[in-house]
Amino acid sequence: MKLLTLNCHSWQEDNQIDKLKIIAETIHKNDYDVIALQEVSQLISSDTVYDNIHKDNTAFLIKTFLEEISDHKYYLTWDISHIGFDKYEEGVAILSKYPLIEENSFIVSSSTTRDNWKTRKIICTRIEINSQIYDFYSVHLGWWDDIQDKFDSQIDKLLNYLDEEIPSFLMGDFNNDAFIAEEGYDYCLSKNLYDTYSLAQTKDNGVTIEFEIHGWEGRSKNKEHRIDWILTNKNLNVLSSKCIFNGKNEPFVSDHYGVEIEIEFDKVSI
């Protein structure tokens, strides 16, 4: 099983459509089973295609470009977290090669209103792959040092939704640097979560941002950060973990790099 997570930085990139096509082409080439996307935006004023999806929704566009070059039908779920830049509905999404058995979304932040950019909503879906049921969560959380909306509280609310009997993956932008001890990363591990990067037999340096992006100005003395993770509630046999869209492994498409992992199907410890 191959998974990908990426913060898309959507509609904030130059040559945005070209970059969405690169994402679609890479998904097709690498044959990911499930893709978690964050900062997936659409104009408030644009036309609705179906349900809550507008025609310029970046995940919908990736799905459209993907199905133009692939024999697979892809399944999409998306929900809005908050309003961005006064004109976008910004949210999180999951794309899958497999039908979505169940879909759900829920707020984990203290703020619950769409007009507050700190409102954080998680989207999750249940999928059957090779006769095994999995739960996938697309995650975009706040910062450890945010006194108004604490990260540990958001994680606690998120974990209340996990089914301990089902292998689950928390995929996305955690806005906490795994290189900083005794903060959000260590807190997650203290909650009996496993980091697939640590479990991986082969891995790179794990860095997902290498410069000060919006929201990370002056937050750390480090120039390199690992804030995009794939966590799981099971001790899995992870074959590999590596960053993508970092200029070395595929071109830049966002201010974040993506993370891809591969897991051996028959070594899932339930």
N, C-alpha and C positions, 0 to 999 in steps of 0.2 A: 504494500500500500504506500502510495506517495502523496504527501500533503504539502501544501504551500500556504504561507500567510504573507500578506503584503498590505502595508498602509499606502493607499493609492495617491494621497495628496491631490485628490481629483479636482479638476478645473482650476488648479493653482499652478499647473505646469505649462511651460512653453511647448508648442507642438503636441498638445494633449491627445488629439486623435491618433497621431502616429505612435505615441507611447502606449495607448490602449491597444493598438494593433500588435505592438511588440509583446505586450502581456499575453494577449490571446494566442499569438504564434508560439510563445514559449510554453504556455499551458498545453497546447496541442503537441508540441515536440517532445516535452517531457512526460506527457500522459499522466498528469496528476489526477488522483481520484477525487479529492476534495480540496477546495480553495477557500480560505477565509480572507475577506477583504475589509479594510477599515478606511475611514474618511471617504466613503462612497457617497457622492453628492449628486443632486439634481436641482435644477431651478424650481423654485416654488411656482413660478408662472408658466412652466412648460406643460405640454399636453400629456395626459395620462395614457399609457399604453394598456395596462391592465392592473387591477388591484391598486396598490400604492406606488407602482413603478411608472415613472415618467420616461419619455422618449430619450432624454439626455442623461438618464441614470447611468453612471459610469460602469456599474456591474452589468447592467442590461446591455450596454454597448459592447463590453468584453464578451459577453455571452453571444451576442449577435455576430461579432467578428469571428468568434471561435467556431460557431456552427457553420459559418461560410466555408471554413477550411477543414472541417472535421466530419467524420461519419457519425459521431456521437451527438445525441441530444443532451444538453446540459440543463440542470434544474437550478433555479435561483430563488433564494429568499432574501429579503432586505427589509430593514425597518429604520425609521428616522430616530436619531438621538436628540438632535437640537438644530436650531437655525444657525447657519454660518454666514458671516459677511452680509447679513441682512437680506440675502436673496436666495441662499441655498438651503435645501433640506439635506442635512448631513447625517449619515448613519453607517451601519455595518451590514455586511452581506456574506452569504455562503453560496458558492457554486459547487455543484456536484455532478459527477458522471452518472450517479445512481438516483433513483426516485427518493424523494424526501418522505419518510414515513410519518414523521411529526415535525411541526414547526412551532417555535415559541419565541417570545422576546420579553424582556423584563428590565426594569431600571434597577441599578445598583448604587447610584449616587444619592446623596442627600437631596440635591436638587432634582425636581421631577418635571419642570416646565421646559417646553421647547425653546423658549426665548433665552434660556440660560445656557451658555456654551459649555458649562461644566456638567450638564446633565449627561449621564452615561447609560446607554442602553446596550444590553447584550442580546445577540440573536443566537438561537441554537436550533439544531435539527438532528433528528434521529435517522440513521441511514443503515441499511443492511448491505454489507460487502462480504462476498465469499461466505455466506451463511452465518456471518457474525454481525450482531447489532452493535453500532457505535453511536455515541453522541458527540457532536461537534459544536463548539462555541466560538463565535467571532467576537473578540474582546478588544475594547479600546477604553483604558482606564485612566485615572488621574495620577497625581504625583504623591510621593511619600510625604513630602513636606507641606502639603496643602492642609492647613488647619481647618478650613471650612468644610472640606469634603475629603476625608482621610481615606487613603488607599486601603488600609487594613480593613476598614469597614466595608468598602466595596468588594474586596475579596471574600469577606465573610458572607455577605449577601449572595454572591455568586455561588459559593460552595454549597449553600443551602439547596440549590437546584440540582446538584449532581446526584445521580443514582449510583451508589457505591457498587452495584452489581454489574454495571455496564462500563466498558472501557470508554473513557471520555477524553477529549482533547480540547484544551483551552488555547486558542491560537490568536495571536495578534500583538498589538501595541500596548504594552503594559505601562509605558511611561515611567519605568523604574530601571535603573542600570544594574545589570547582574554583576558588574565589576565593583559595585559599592556594597560593602559588608553591612549587615545589621539593618538593612532597609527592606524595601518591598520584595526583592528576590528571596532573601533569607526567610522572610515572613511566609511566602508561598510554600517554600520547602518545608517549613515547620508545620504546615497544614496537610502533610502526607501527600504532597504533589511531587511528581518526578519531572525533571527537566530533560526533555528528549535530547538536548544538546549534550548534556553530561552522560546520558546513556549511550550515545552514538559510538559505534566502533571506529568510524572515521569522521573527522570534522575539520573545519577551518578555524579561524580565530573568533568567529561568532559575531563580529562587529556589524551592527546594522545602521549606525549613523557615525559619520566621521567629522562632523562639523556642527556648529550651533544652529539647529533648526528652530523654527518657531515653537516656543514653549520650553526650550532647553537653554535659553540664553543665560549663561552664568550659573547654571545649576550644578555643574561639576567641574573640577579641575582637569578631568580627563578629556582628551581630545577625541577619544574613541569610546563609543557606548554600545552596550548590547541591551536594547530595550524591547526588541521584538522577539517573542519566545513562542515555543510550542510546549506546553505542559500537559501532563497526563496523570490520571489517578491510578495507573497500573505500571508495574515494572516490565516494560516491553523490550523486545529485542530490536533496538534501533540500529539499522545498518549504517546510516550516514545522516549527517546534518551539515548543511552548508548554506551560505548566503548567496543570493542571486540578485540580479539587477544592480550590481555594484560596480559596473564598468569593466570588470574582469570576467565575471560569469554573467553574461548578457549585459546590454547597455543600461544606463541609468533611466529609470522611468518615474522616479519619485524622489522626495527628500529622505525617504527610508529605503533600505535594502530589504528584499524579501528573504524569507527563510524557508528552505525546503528540507523535508526529511523523508527517509524511506524506512519502512518497518517490515520485518519478516512476518507474513501472515500467520504462519503455523506456530509462532512462538509468543502468542498473546497469553499472558498469565491472568486468568479471570479471578 
